[in-house]
Every structure is written in structure tokens, then in C-alpha cells.
Amino acid sequence: MKKCMLAILIITLMLGACSMAEPVFVSNDNLQFKGVSDSTFLFSVDARVYNPTHFKYQLKELVFDINYDNEMMGNGNLVVPKQLTPKDTTSLPFQCNLSLAQLQKKHGKILAGETVDFYFVGEAFAVHPIKKIKRAFEIKIPYNIKNFIGEHLLDNDVFFDQIEIERINPFSLGNPTNSTMRVTVTIQNKQSFDYKIEKIQLSLKSKRTNRVVLKGVLDSIIDSPSLKTVKVPLDVETDNLNLLHNLSGGLFNDETNKYIGSGYVMIRIEKYGFQIPFSKEFDINGYPFGSLELGPGFLNGQPKWTANGQPYGYKTHHR
């Protein structure tokens, strides 16, 4: 009788192991750019997964393709073996790569949505107390790519460490409502890979009046080496009437000091180009004419243009 019960128990455990429920994806953390090599984009990510079973097992190997929009974008693997405990959440460290060609092809669609779903499709090998398990899996991992790029690439690494005015023309082309400036922006590339900045288009709009007060355009292609700073020339045009209209709300009105900076940057990694949008809110204090200082991650620096021997400009603070 005891032998019969033991046999039934072993069979039950083996069947349970064979039909073991797959881990459930919970969240992703610590997504980090690692570099670019042979037209592939390298990154690491920790995926937190929940083990819904009552079994403890060792996840030895895990390899997978990364799919988006029914196409393979790259692949990855588990960095080190991890133990999945029963009814608990475990962080799995992955190293991954994405094809730059595929990213270029799909990046417009990826950035169009707030959240996009990547599918990790592959095979896992685990060791269970009863048997070894090898099985296919598919995990859907959602990413807010737009926010990630804005916060980790553009905001912290590309834009703008310092801006200086080279020259100013109070009345552009005989038009008293516009002023033009040539400014030099110091940009620091904190990434582990080189890229080229091919275009910057910037628009600064008053939050109170919803009117554009400043526009800027990059007029040349700039190399941005890894972990280096570069000087970027930017042509800026101000709309003096819109500036004055905004200031009519009062110099000490908090709403007068609020602006929205938006536009896009075109960068090229190896031979692949990417147009990346941005939009940030700023507080601007002081004179609305003269040098610009848009705070951490956007336009940030000390004015060098002077009027009557005195520095003259305004500073902004990123919110």
C-alpha cells in the first residue's frame, strides 16, 4: 500500500513538473545602454517574474529572440543561473542586443505610442527536484520607450550642457517683430558609443499664451564622440511680439515664467538615423531677451553676450 501511494505521489509530481505553469512577467528594471557593436545596439535589463507554482527550481539557461510587430528585432540570454522560489518574484538579469537596421525601420512606430510590447520568445532550461525541464516560452514585456529615451538619452546625455550667444541681430531682415541669434551649445555625450547630431529643431512656447516665442535649428552635422563634449552652432529666432504679449501678464506672475520646449533631434548611429522627439516644461526668470539658459538636461549655461559691458539674459529651470 505504501509503495503504491509512493508511486502515485511520484507520478503526480512528475506530471506536475511537466505541466508546470510558466513564470509571469511583473516588471522590468535597470534598462541600461551598453554600447554599439557591428550594427547592433547592446543593452541590459532585469525582468522581474513571478513563479506561480509550489515548486522551487533552478533556471540554468534561457535564450530568446526579441520580437516587435511580428518581426525579430534582436536576441538575448540570461546572464547567470537563478533560483525561482515558490509563489515568489525573482529578478532575472538579461543581456540583449537589437539590430540597428530593424530599429531604424521600426523606430517611428515605436515612438508613436506611449507603451509598446516586446515579446521575448525562446527556450528555457531548468533543474527541478524531480527532473530536468526544457521548454519553450513567450513573455510579453511592455516598455514606455518614449519616456525612457527622453529621460535617459536626450535629457541626461545629449541636451544641453551650455549655451553661449555668438552674435545677435535685434531686427531680422528688417522685421521689427523678430530677432535672430547665433548661439553655441555645448553638448555632452555620456553614452558609451559615438553618434552624429544631424539636426535639432527647437520651439519654445509660452504656457500662459500658447504662443511660440523662440525657434531654433541646427545648421550643420556634428560628431558627438562617446564621453566627450562638443560645440554645436544653433540659429535661433525670437518672436518679440509674442514675448511682449506673454510679459503683459506681469513680470512677477508665475504663469509668465512657464514655457514648453519641444521639437526633435536627428541622430545617426553608424549608418542608421533616428528622429527622436522631446517635450519639456521650463521656468524662465529675468529678461526675456539675450542669452538663454535652459536648465538641467536641455539648455543650461552662462551667458557670454553682454550689453554695455554687462551680461544680460535670462535663465530657465527644467521641471
Secondary structure by P-SEA (a helix, b strand, c coil): caaaaaaaaaaaaaaaaaaccccccccccccccccccccbbbbbbbbbbbbcccbbbbbcbbbbbbbccccccccccccbbbbbcccbbbbbbbbbcccaaaaaacccccccccbbbbbbcbbbbbbcccbbbbbcbbbbbbbaaaaaaacccccccccccccccccccccccccccbbbbbbbbbbbccccbbbbbcbbbbbbbccccccccbbbbbcbbbbbcccbbbbbbbbbbbcaaaaaaaaccccccccccbbbbbbbbbbbcccbbbbbbbbbbbbbccccccccccccccccccccccccccccbbbbbcc
